[in-house]
Amino acid sequence: MQINAALPTEGKTEKTGRGSFFRVPEFKVSGAFGSSMVLQRDKEIKIYGFSDKDGTVVCGEFDGETVKAVVSDKAFTLTFSPRPACGTGKTMRIYDDRGNEAVFDDVLTGDVWIIGGQSNAELNLRFVSPDDLPAEFDENGKYRLFMQTQAYPFAHPELCAEPQPDVICPDWRWRLPGAEASLSFSAIGYFIAGKLYEETAVPIGAINMSAGGACIKELIPSALADELGYTDGANVCRSGYYNTLIHPFEGISFKGMVFFQGESEGIWRERAEAYDTELTRLVEDERERFGFEFPFYNVQLSSYRSEGKQYFPFLETVRVRQFDAAAKIRNSYLTVDMDLGSPPEWGDFAHSPKKKPLCERITAQILAAEYGIGELSDANPPSPVSASVSGDNVVIKFKDVSNGLESRNGTDAVNGFSFGEFGAFTDAEARITGKDEITVKAPRGADKGYVNYAYASDINDKNAELIKSNGLPCPAFRIKTV
């Protein structure tokens, strides 16, 4: 019989080998797996699940291979050999020696991408600019979507208190990219998955693990929360979104992660100033838990019009700490979003509809770094590598400038540079003095120990003008001089 639809809230309450109390079903494959899923290519395929009887033999059949496992501590894991990418759907059958089975159809192998962060990562496709929506949705596309939402754990706080062994909502499952599933999916995930498949012909799976309003303290396990000194959460309990949206997937393999988060840390100065350290620890911890150093693609926060300062008074600090974190996190990439904020006529200042152009930037970096399509130096934003004091000036050298640095205003002069500390900045004149060089004139009496760029809450094209030849903007930064 097929009973894989059993929920984690059905059956006997027991302690599983995954360390959390939940109601163990008679037999169930984790909800992380299902028909129309994409499994990570070129890595061992681990399929895990639960059974209420230790010693039960569980078998798996997939793509001509049969594997076995024995239930221990109410859990089992089946391990299939690595497979290359394949866009032809295949059948997977999981069954035990008590007559229970689960059958998954249309299973593909390709690359799985995780979408993490808060509301700008979770934001549904239906809320983006109408002009960016596809004319029609291709349900037969070889990219597949697994959507989790903030609303369900928020409405079920009892599930947030402990790491959940299984996917918590019965409606969350792998879906084909038809209109209903696509419009309800993360816009960032949708655009990235579709573009990666279009450019590579490799089947793509996208899993949303983001949650609107999520703070770092809600996205990390309790042990790390203890280390960072957190005692409670903000929207849910401390570690609540980690427990419900991330932990159930810790046994899977995937290609990499795209992350858009930090607005919530912009509420508090202390949290904003610690953001680079805490983001680095989040990534280190997740890499340890998932078992490999996955590539990490981080989005530097958008612009949030003048309203942003009212709700997130320390956004500018988060931005520069995100730049700092990019240097601390190995195998990581930073994508600039601060010129793609909501236009004045858009009703929502905090959630820009310009997700497609943002994803074009992210995808270009992914294609260059992971698939060898395009030049990474062109896909990356221009970024400072050194700042040297020379008399009354500071000379900043940049990398990834393509054919050279430019200003949006069409001249060599560039607005957006300053000296000083947060809350006491002094604007400074700056000019492009070389293909990869900016010279900033320090005002009389200015402390030249650091130089800032775009260190302002209300970012726009007038106060953040530095771009490179292909139009990509420079990230906000604060860099120490020598």
C-alpha positions as CSV (number, residue, x, y, z in Angstrom):
1,M,0.0,0.0,0.0
2,Q,1.1,3.6,-0.6
3,I,1.0,5.6,2.6
4,N,3.7,8.2,2.0
5,A,1.1,10.9,2.4
6,A,1.1,10.3,6.2
7,L,1.9,13.5,8.1
8,P,4.5,13.9,10.8
9,T,1.7,14.6,13.2
10,E,0.2,11.1,12.7
11,G,1.3,7.9,14.6
12,K,3.2,7.4,17.8
13,T,5.2,10.1,19.5
14,E,8.8,8.8,19.8
15,K,12.3,10.1,19.7
16,T,13.9,9.5,16.3
17,G,17.5,9.3,15.4
18,R,17.3,12.8,14.1
19,G,16.9,14.1,17.7
20,S,13.4,15.6,17.7
21,F,10.2,14.3,19.1
22,F,7.4,13.8,16.5
23,R,4.8,11.2,15.8
24,V,6.4,8.4,13.9
25,P,4.3,7.0,11.1
26,E,4.2,3.3,10.2
27,F,6.2,4.1,7.1
28,K,7.0,7.4,5.4
29,V,9.6,8.8,3.0
30,S,10.6,12.3,4.0
31,G,8.5,15.0,2.4
32,A,11.7,16.5,0.9
33,F,11.2,13.9,-1.8
34,G,8.3,13.2,-4.2
35,S,7.2,12.9,-7.8
36,S,8.5,15.6,-10.2
37,M,11.5,16.2,-7.9
38,V,15.1,17.0,-9.0
39,L,17.9,15.1,-7.4
40,Q,21.4,16.5,-7.3
41,R,23.6,15.1,-10.1
42,D,27.1,13.6,-9.6
43,K,26.6,13.1,-5.9
44,E,25.3,10.2,-3.8
45,I,21.6,10.3,-3.7
46,K,20.3,9.9,-0.1
47,I,16.6,9.2,0.4
48,Y,15.6,9.2,4.1
49,G,12.4,8.5,5.9
50,F,10.7,7.0,9.0
51,S,9.3,3.8,10.3
52,D,7.8,2.8,13.6
53,K,9.5,-0.5,13.8
54,D,13.3,-0.9,14.2
55,G,14.8,-3.7,12.2
56,T,12.4,-3.3,9.3
57,V,14.2,-3.7,5.9
58,V,13.6,-0.9,3.5
59,C,14.5,-1.2,-0.2
60,G,14.8,1.4,-2.9
61,E,14.7,1.0,-6.7
62,F,15.8,3.8,-9.0
63,D,17.3,3.9,-12.5
64,G,18.2,0.2,-12.5
65,E,19.7,0.2,-9.1
66,T,18.4,-1.5,-5.9
67,V,19.6,-0.5,-2.5
68,K,18.6,-1.5,1.1
69,A,18.7,-0.1,4.6
70,V,17.6,-1.3,8.0
71,V,15.4,0.9,10.2
72,S,17.3,2.1,13.3
73,D,16.0,4.5,15.9
74,K,12.8,4.9,13.8
75,A,14.7,6.2,10.8
76,F,16.2,4.9,7.6
77,T,18.5,6.3,4.8
78,L,18.8,4.7,1.4
79,T,21.9,5.7,-0.6
80,F,21.9,5.4,-4.4
81,S,25.0,5.9,-6.6
82,P,25.7,9.3,-8.2
83,R,23.9,9.9,-11.5
84,P,24.7,12.4,-14.3
85,A,22.2,15.0,-15.3
86,C,19.1,13.5,-17.0
87,G,15.9,15.3,-18.2
88,T,14.0,12.1,-18.8
89,G,11.7,11.4,-15.9
90,K,12.3,8.1,-14.1
91,T,10.4,6.2,-11.4
92,M,11.7,5.7,-7.9
93,R,10.1,3.0,-5.7
94,I,10.7,2.8,-1.9
95,Y,9.2,-0.1,0.0
96,D,9.6,-2.1,3.2
97,D,9.2,-5.8,4.2
98,R,5.8,-5.0,5.8
99,G,4.0,-4.2,2.5
100,N,4.4,-0.4,2.6
101,E,5.6,1.5,-0.4
102,A,6.0,5.0,-1.9
103,V,6.3,5.5,-5.6
104,F,7.7,8.7,-7.1
105,D,7.3,9.4,-10.9
106,D,9.0,11.9,-13.2
107,V,12.2,12.1,-11.2
108,L,15.0,14.1,-12.8
109,T,18.7,14.5,-11.9
110,G,20.3,17.9,-12.3
111,D,21.2,20.8,-10.1
112,V,19.3,21.8,-6.9
113,W,19.5,25.4,-5.7
114,I,18.4,26.6,-2.3
115,I,16.8,30.0,-1.9
116,G,17.4,31.4,1.6
117,G,16.7,34.6,3.5
118,Q,13.7,36.7,4.3
119,S,10.8,38.3,2.5
120,N,12.6,39.6,-0.6
121,A,13.7,36.0,-1.2
122,E,10.3,34.5,-0.4
123,L,8.4,37.1,-2.4
124,N,6.0,35.4,-4.8
125,L,6.4,35.7,-8.6
126,R,2.9,37.2,-8.7
127,F,4.1,40.4,-7.0
128,V,6.9,41.3,-9.5
129,S,6.6,43.8,-12.4
130,P,3.8,42.6,-14.7
131,D,6.1,43.2,-17.7
132,D,8.6,40.6,-16.3
133,L,6.0,37.8,-16.1
134,P,6.2,35.2,-18.9
135,A,3.6,35.3,-21.6
136,E,2.8,31.7,-20.7
137,F,4.1,29.1,-18.2
138,D,5.7,25.9,-19.4
139,E,4.5,23.1,-17.2
140,N,6.8,20.8,-19.1
141,G,9.9,22.8,-18.3
142,K,12.8,20.8,-16.8
143,Y,12.9,22.9,-13.7
144,R,10.9,22.1,-10.6
145,L,9.8,24.1,-7.6
146,F,9.5,23.3,-3.9
147,M,7.9,26.2,-2.0
148,Q,7.8,26.6,1.7
149,T,6.3,29.7,3.3
150,Q,6.7,31.8,6.4
151,A,3.0,31.7,7.1
152,Y,2.8,28.1,8.1
153,P,5.4,27.9,10.8
154,F,4.3,31.3,12.1
155,A,0.8,29.9,12.5
156,H,2.1,26.7,14.1
157,P,4.6,28.0,16.8
158,E,4.6,24.6,18.5
159,L,6.5,23.2,15.4
160,C,9.1,26.0,15.7
161,A,10.3,24.9,19.2
162,E,12.3,21.9,18.1
163,P,14.1,20.8,14.9
164,Q,11.5,19.0,12.8
165,P,12.6,15.7,11.2
166,D,10.2,16.1,8.3
167,V,8.6,18.7,6.1
168,I,6.0,20.3,8.3
169,C,3.2,21.2,5.8
170,P,1.4,18.4,3.8
171,D,0.8,20.8,0.9
172,W,4.5,21.5,0.4
173,R,5.9,19.3,-2.3
174,W,7.7,19.3,-5.6
175,R,5.7,20.9,-8.4
176,L,5.9,21.4,-12.1
177,P,6.4,25.1,-13.2
178,G,2.9,25.7,-14.4
179,A,1.1,29.0,-13.7
180,E,-0.3,28.2,-10.2
181,A,3.0,26.8,-8.9
182,S,5.2,29.4,-10.5
183,L,3.1,32.4,-9.4
184,S,3.1,31.1,-5.8
185,F,6.9,30.4,-5.8
186,S,9.8,32.6,-4.8
187,A,10.3,35.1,-7.7
188,I,14.0,34.9,-7.3
189,G,13.9,31.1,-7.3
190,Y,11.7,31.0,-10.4
191,F,13.8,33.4,-12.5
192,I,17.1,31.8,-11.5
193,A,15.8,28.2,-12.1
194,G,14.3,29.0,-15.5
195,K,17.4,30.9,-16.7
196,L,19.8,28.3,-15.5
197,Y,17.9,25.6,-17.4
198,E,17.6,27.7,-20.5
199,E,21.4,28.3,-20.6
200,T,22.6,24.9,-19.5
201,A,19.9,22.4,-20.4
202,V,20.6,20.8,-17.0
203,P,17.4,20.1,-15.1
204,I,17.1,22.5,-12.1
205,G,15.4,22.1,-8.8
206,A,14.7,25.2,-6.6
207,I,13.8,24.8,-2.9
208,N,12.6,27.9,-0.9
209,M,13.9,28.0,2.7
210,S,13.3,31.7,3.2
211,A,10.8,33.3,5.5
212,G,9.4,36.8,5.5
213,G,10.8,38.9,8.3
214,A,13.3,36.3,9.3
215,C,16.2,37.4,11.5
216,I,19.5,35.5,11.5
217,K,18.6,34.3,15.1
218,E,15.6,32.5,13.6
219,L,17.5,30.9,10.7
220,I,20.2,29.2,12.8
221,P,20.1,26.2,15.2
222,S,19.9,26.8,18.9
223,A,23.5,25.8,19.6
224,L,24.7,28.6,17.3
225,A,22.1,31.0,18.7
226,D,23.6,30.3,22.1
227,E,27.0,31.1,20.8
228,L,25.8,34.4,19.4
229,G,24.0,35.3,22.6
230,Y,20.4,35.1,21.4
231,T,17.7,34.1,23.9
232,D,14.6,34.8,21.9
233,G,13.3,35.3,18.4
234,A,11.4,38.2,16.7
235,N,8.7,36.7,14.5
236,V,8.9,33.1,15.8
237,C,11.0,31.6,18.6
238,R,14.7,31.6,18.4
239,S,15.8,29.1,15.7
240,G,12.1,28.7,14.7
241,Y,12.6,29.0,10.9
242,Y,15.7,26.8,11.0
243,N,13.8,24.1,12.9
244,T,10.9,24.2,10.4
245,L,12.2,25.2,7.0
246,I,15.9,24.1,7.0
247,H,16.4,21.1,9.3
248,P,14.0,18.8,7.4
249,F,16.3,19.1,4.3
250,E,19.6,18.5,6.0
251,G,20.1,15.1,4.4
252,I,19.8,16.3,0.7
253,S,22.5,17.2,-1.7
254,F,22.4,20.4,-3.7
255,K,24.5,22.7,-5.9
256,G,24.5,26.1,-4.1
257,M,22.5,28.7,-2.2
258,V,21.2,32.1,-3.1
259,F,20.5,34.3,-0.1
260,F,18.7,37.7,0.4
261,Q,18.4,38.8,4.0
262,G,19.4,41.5,6.4
263,E,16.5,44.1,6.4
264,S,15.5,42.8,9.8
265,E,19.0,43.3,11.3
266,G,18.7,46.9,10.0
267,I,16.3,47.6,12.9
268,W,19.0,47.4,15.5
269,R,22.4,49.0,15.4
270,E,24.1,46.3,17.5
271,R,22.8,43.6,15.1
272,A,23.7,45.6,12.0
273,E,27.2,46.1,13.2
274,A,27.6,42.3,13.9
275,Y,26.1,41.3,10.6
276,D,29.2,40.2,8.8
277,T,30.3,38.0,11.8
278,E,26.8,36.5,12.2
279,L,26.3,35.8,8.5
280,T,29.7,34.2,8.3
281,R,28.8,31.9,11.2
282,L,25.4,31.0,9.6
283,V,27.1,29.9,6.4
284,E,29.9,28.0,8.2
285,D,27.3,26.2,10.3
286,E,25.1,25.3,7.3
287,R,28.1,24.1,5.4
288,E,29.0,21.8,8.3
289,R,25.5,20.5,8.6
290,F,25.0,19.9,4.8
291,G,28.5,18.4,4.6
292,F,30.2,20.5,1.9
293,E,31.4,24.0,1.1
294,F,28.5,25.0,-1.1
295,P,28.8,28.2,-3.2
296,F,27.0,31.1,-1.5
297,Y,25.5,33.9,-3.6
298,N,24.5,36.8,-1.4
299,V,22.4,39.9,-2.3
300,Q,23.5,43.2,-0.9
301,L,20.4,45.0,0.3
302,S,18.2,46.9,-2.0
303,S,17.3,50.6,-1.8
304,Y,14.1,51.2,0.2
305,R,13.2,54.8,-0.7
306,S,12.9,57.4,2.1
307,E,10.5,55.1,4.0
308,G,13.2,52.6,4.7
309,K,15.0,54.8,7.2
310,Q,11.9,54.9,9.4
311,Y,11.6,51.1,9.6
312,F,15.2,50.0,9.2
313,P,17.4,52.8,10.5
314,F,20.6,50.9,10.1
315,L,20.3,49.5,6.6
316,E,23.4,51.2,5.4
317,T,25.4,49.5,8.1
318,V,24.1,46.1,7.1
319,R,25.1,46.8,3.5
320,V,28.7,47.5,4.3
321,R,28.8,44.5,6.6
322,Q,27.5,42.4,3.8
323,F,30.5,43.6,1.7
324,D,32.8,42.7,4.6
325,A,31.2,39.2,4.9
326,A,32.0,38.5,1.2
327,A,35.7,38.6,2.1
328,K,35.2,36.4,5.1
329,I,33.0,33.6,3.5
330,R,35.0,31.4,1.2
331,N,33.4,30.5,-2.1
332,S,31.0,33.4,-1.9
333,Y,29.7,36.0,-4.3
334,L,28.0,39.4,-3.8
335,T,25.3,40.8,-6.0
336,V,24.4,44.4,-5.9
337,D,20.7,45.3,-5.7
338,M,20.7,48.9,-4.3
339,D,19.9,50.5,-7.7
340,L,16.9,48.1,-8.2
341,G,14.6,49.3,-5.4
342,S,10.9,50.0,-5.6
343,P,10.1,53.0,-7.9
344,P,8.2,55.9,-6.4
345,E,4.9,54.8,-7.8
346,W,5.2,51.3,-6.4
347,G,3.0,50.7,-3.4
348,D,5.5,48.6,-1.4
349,F,8.8,50.3,-0.6
350,A,10.3,47.2,1.1
351,H,9.7,44.7,-1.7
352,S,10.9,45.9,-5.1
353,P,9.2,44.4,-8.1
354,K,12.5,44.4,-10.0
355,K,13.4,40.8,-9.3
356,K,14.0,39.8,-12.8
357,P,16.9,42.2,-13.5
358,L,18.3,41.3,-10.1
359,C,18.2,37.6,-11.0
360,E,19.9,38.3,-14.3
361,R,22.8,39.6,-12.3
362,I,22.8,36.6,-9.9
363,T,22.4,34.1,-12.7
364,A,25.3,35.6,-14.7
365,Q,27.6,35.1,-11.7
366,I,26.3,31.5,-11.2
367,L,26.7,30.7,-14.9
368,A,30.3,32.0,-15.0
369,A,31.4,30.5,-11.6
370,E,29.6,27.1,-11.7
371,Y,29.0,26.3,-15.4
372,G,31.9,28.1,-17.2
373,I,29.4,30.3,-19.3
374,G,30.7,33.9,-19.5
375,E,33.4,35.6,-17.6
376,L,33.1,36.0,-13.9
377,S,35.1,39.2,-13.9
378,D,32.3,40.7,-16.1
379,A,29.5,39.2,-14.1
380,N,30.9,40.4,-10.7
381,P,30.4,44.0,-9.6
382,P,33.4,46.3,-9.5
383,S,34.8,46.0,-6.0
384,P,37.6,47.7,-4.1
385,V,40.7,45.8,-3.2
386,S,42.9,48.5,-1.6
387,A,42.8,52.1,-0.4
388,S,46.1,54.0,-0.1
389,V,46.6,57.5,1.5
390,S,48.5,59.9,-0.8
391,G,48.8,63.3,0.8
392,D,45.3,64.8,1.0
393,N,43.9,62.0,-1.2
394,V,42.9,58.4,-0.9
395,V,43.5,56.2,-4.0
396,I,41.2,53.2,-4.3
397,K,42.0,50.3,-6.6
398,F,39.3,48.0,-7.9
399,K,38.9,44.6,-9.4
400,D,36.4,43.2,-11.9
401,V,36.1,46.5,-13.7
402,S,35.7,45.0,-17.2
403,N,36.6,47.8,-19.7
404,G,36.8,50.3,-16.9
405,L,35.1,52.3,-14.2
406,E,32.4,54.9,-15.1
407,S,30.1,57.3,-13.5
408,R,26.4,57.3,-14.2
409,N,26.6,61.1,-14.8
410,G,28.8,60.6,-17.8
411,T,31.8,62.5,-16.3
412,D,34.9,61.5,-14.3
413,A,33.3,62.9,-11.2
414,V,31.6,60.3,-8.9
415,N,29.2,61.1,-6.0
416,G,28.8,58.8,-3.1
417,F,32.2,58.8,-1.3
418,S,32.7,60.0,2.2
419,F,34.9,59.9,5.3
420,G,33.9,59.6,8.9
421,E,31.8,57.4,11.2
422,F,28.2,56.4,11.0
423,G,26.0,59.4,11.7
424,A,28.9,61.8,11.2
425,F,29.9,61.5,7.5
426,T,31.6,64.1,5.5
427,D,31.0,63.9,1.8
428,A,34.1,63.9,-0.4
429,E,34.9,64.7,-4.0
430,A,36.0,61.7,-6.0
431,R,37.1,61.2,-9.6
432,I,37.9,58.3,-11.9
433,T,41.7,58.5,-12.4
434,G,42.3,55.2,-14.1
435,K,40.6,52.2,-15.6
436,D,40.5,50.6,-12.1
437,E,41.2,53.6,-9.9
438,I,39.3,56.2,-8.0
439,T,40.9,59.2,-6.2
440,V,39.0,60.6,-3.3
441,K,40.0,64.0,-1.9
442,A,39.8,64.2,1.8
443,P,38.2,67.3,3.3
444,R,40.3,69.3,5.7
445,G,40.5,67.6,9.0
446,A,38.9,64.4,7.9
447,D,40.0,61.1,9.4
448,K,41.5,59.2,6.5
449,G,41.6,55.9,8.3
450,Y,38.6,54.6,6.4
451,V,36.8,55.7,3.2
452,N,33.1,55.0,2.6
453,Y,31.1,54.5,-0.6
454,A,27.2,54.6,-0.7
455,Y,27.1,54.5,3.1
456,A,23.6,56.0,3.1
457,S,20.1,54.7,3.7
458,D,18.3,56.3,0.8
459,I,20.5,55.0,-2.1
460,N,19.8,56.3,-5.6
461,D,21.5,57.0,-8.8
462,K,22.5,60.5,-7.7
463,N,24.3,59.5,-4.5
464,A,25.7,56.1,-5.7
465,E,27.0,56.8,-9.2
466,L,29.9,54.3,-9.6
467,I,29.4,51.6,-12.2
468,K,31.6,49.7,-14.6
469,S,31.5,49.6,-18.4
470,N,28.7,47.0,-18.6
471,G,26.5,49.0,-16.2
472,L,26.9,46.9,-13.1
473,P,27.0,49.1,-10.0
474,C,29.7,49.1,-7.3
475,P,28.6,47.7,-3.9
476,A,28.3,49.9,-0.8
477,F,31.5,49.5,1.2
478,R,33.7,50.9,4.0
479,I,37.4,50.1,3.5
480,K,40.4,50.7,5.7
481,T,43.2,52.7,4.2
482,V,47.0,52.1,4.3
